[in-house]
Amino acid sequence: MISKLLSKLKSLLFKTSAPIKTSLVNAKKTTKSSKTTKSKTKKTDSKKIIQTLKSLPGVGTKSATALYEAGFKSTKSIVEANEKDLLAVPGVGINLVKKIKQLK
């Protein structure tokens, strides 16, 4: 009696789980492809912004990257920023801040 019940449960479980697995696999594939597209555009956007930040005098690749990671997304935001905020960014020293503040 119990073996018949178990065999029925197994047959029901395996019949219904196959379509669910394929739909989950398809769902994972679609979300994975959309994530890679978003990350690619994010990387290209960040590269463009960092390239723009490098146009400031005294700002190289490392300091531009540090400024970008600190939340400065434009040259205008850097020029208008408080000196203390700029000095709080790792890799940005007093000499760089002085060069940037001369642009005002």
C-alpha positions, 0 to 999 in steps of 0.5 A: 500500500505504501509502496503504491502511494510512493510510486504515485507521488514519484510519478507526479513529482517527476511529471510536473517538475520537468516543465518547471525546470526548463522554465527556470533555466530559461528565466535564468538565461534571460536574466543573465543576459540582461545583467551582462548588458547592463554591466557592459554599459556601466563599464563603458559609461564609467570609462567615459566619465573617468576619461572626462575627469582626466581632462582636469589639470593634474588629474591622472588615471588613478586620481580620476578613478578615485574621484569617480568612485568617491561619487564625483561624476563630472568635472563641474562637481569636482571644481565646485566641491569643498576642499575637505571633500576632495582631500577625503578622497584617497589619492588626492593631495593638497597640490591637486586640490590647489590646481583644481581650485585655480580653475574657479 
